[in-house]
Amino acid sequence: MPDDSLSPDDLFALPPLEAGAPKTTFPDAEMFADAAYQIVHDELLLDGVARMNLATFCTTWIDDRARRLMDESIDKNIVDKDEYPQTAELERRCVRMLADLWHAPDPATTPGTSTTGSSEAAMLAGLAAKFRWRKRGGKGIPNFVCGPVQVCWEKFARYFDVEIRQVPLRGERLTMHPDDIAAHCDENTMLVVPTFGQTFTGLFEDVAGISQALDDLQARTGLDIPIHVDAASGGFLAPFTAPELVWDFRLLRVKSINASGHKTGLAPLGAGWAIWRAAEDLPQELIFDVDYLGGNMATFNLNFSRPGGQVVTSYYEFIRLGRVGYTRVQSAAYSVAQHLAAGIEKLGPFQLVHDGDPMRGIAAVSWTARDGQSFNLYDLSDRLRTRGWLVAAYPLPADRDHETVMRVLIRHGFSHDMADLLLTDLHRALTQLDKHPPTTSLTQEEAGGFTHSATPKISTETLRHTTGLDR
Ligand SMILES: *Cc1c(COP(=O)(O)O)cnc(C)c1O
């Protein structure tokens, strides 16, 4: 009798699948590629469904042509400008297009680069500001002023020895207010960083108001402090859905902007952009030359090797959709957000923070629970998980950190119908929580998933900014 367990025609009866996968040491033995594939594939079944992950800002719907271009570019290293000159050319076209979209004075010569995401872009823009400040005679440790920021700015401060000055929120304010800025600036302030699409609530900070406050400060004191706009998700929304909002290079004080191509830019994961107003805003110290068609080409990145497909696919999305297409796609997302917001308000126990108004913030809905509920938002997040929805709940920034907020990001690919399914499940979860109130409510950690356990928990301040809303 043949030994069935060794029969090659059933993967699950082969020896590698009869035992667990190697986990702790580098495996001695080899296994069939099909068996290894099956192990990895099946293990990933335990991951959440990305399109039901309403905590992420990042692209979760990618069309077939974009997938094909990603596949065709899988072996292209974007740093090899000489070997892959057309990938380099597409990157330069994207930079010019974004310079045009964000009203740079001379898009043809505007310096900029693709990055792995907004985090790398923020580091580059922060470093450029640090070099500019030093060139102006700055000594010691420079600082930058911001509101509640994404964790990448705290990283930038720590990695590159710069002081971060976060303006505390007062009363009902959930964004950095222009009136509060002057008090935090001094001669060592190298930058003010408004967030255009806040991580906590989805709200836009008032870039024009902040710019005006800095103009007033300059008139009073002579301090001339530039602005960098963190437009990680707003940079690909407002130009299409709130074109009258002035937040970009139309403001002379705005010297650089970052955005995540892999968020509202609709590119697959691994795409970001950093763009400077003009050549003099990008210090020479940051620039390295690489070979390019027998000549040289300027590069300024933290990484050396990087995949090229994200840039190729970004260019595809830009030319496929154009302004008309992006406006249609982003307007559809806002329409779903507003539909969802109306439904959430009708449920009763919630107070909306951001209702998906394109003039006030990104395509998202955020809300708090009204007083006197028998459950907290972590309990609700946990109940929604039983239906596969991943919805972030976390404390608001200081000094409202005693309050919890829940946030849903509406991205390309999240339809009206899915919003209705979510509303039905929200209603179902509330009914269950009402019928079986938790005897002890969950904590943020117990609700799970929305903390970055890899982040060193240095202070509650740091923790506050690493609670899953930063993705
Ligand atoms: C997501 C985000 C970042 C970080 O961007 P990555 O592309 O994830 O590196 C920075 N700032 C804001 C406002 C964000 O939303």
The ligand as an SDF file (V2000), in Angstrom:
LIG
                    3D

 15 15  0  0  0  0  0  0  0  0999 V2000
   -0.3990   59.0670    6.9720 C   0  0  0  0  0  0  0  0  0  0  0  0
    0.1390   60.3760    7.3840 C   0  0  0  0  0  0  0  0  0  0  0  0
    1.5120   60.5650    7.5020 C   0  0  0  0  0  0  0  0  0  0  0  0
    2.5010   59.4430    7.2750 C   0  0  0  0  0  0  0  0  0  0  0  0
    2.4340   59.0780    5.9370 O   0  0  0  0  0  0  0  0  0  0  0  0
    2.9560   57.6910    5.3510 P   0  0  0  0  0  0  0  0  0  0  0  0
    2.6600   57.8460    3.8970 O   0  0  0  0  0  0  0  0  0  0  0  0
    2.1220   56.6380    6.0200 O   0  0  0  0  0  0  0  0  0  0  0  0
    4.4000   57.5770    5.6720 O   0  0  0  0  0  0  0  0  0  0  0  0
    1.9710   61.8230    7.8450 C   0  0  0  0  0  0  0  0  0  0  0  0
    1.1130   62.8240    8.0810 N   0  0  0  0  0  0  0  0  0  0  0  0
   -0.2240   62.6920    7.9890 C   0  0  0  0  0  0  0  0  0  0  0  0
   -1.1120   63.8580    8.2420 C   0  0  0  0  0  0  0  0  0  0  0  0
   -0.7650   61.4480    7.6370 C   0  0  0  0  0  0  0  0  0  0  0  0
   -2.0870   61.2960    7.5160 O   0  0  0  0  0  0  0  0  0  0  0  0
  1  2  1  0
  2  3  1  0
  2 14  2  0
  3  4  1  0
  3 10  2  0
  4  5  1  0
  5  6  1  0
  6  7  2  0
  6  8  1  0
  6  9  1  0
 10 11  1  0
 11 12  2  0
 12 13  1  0
 12 14  1  0
 14 15  1  0
M  END
$$$$
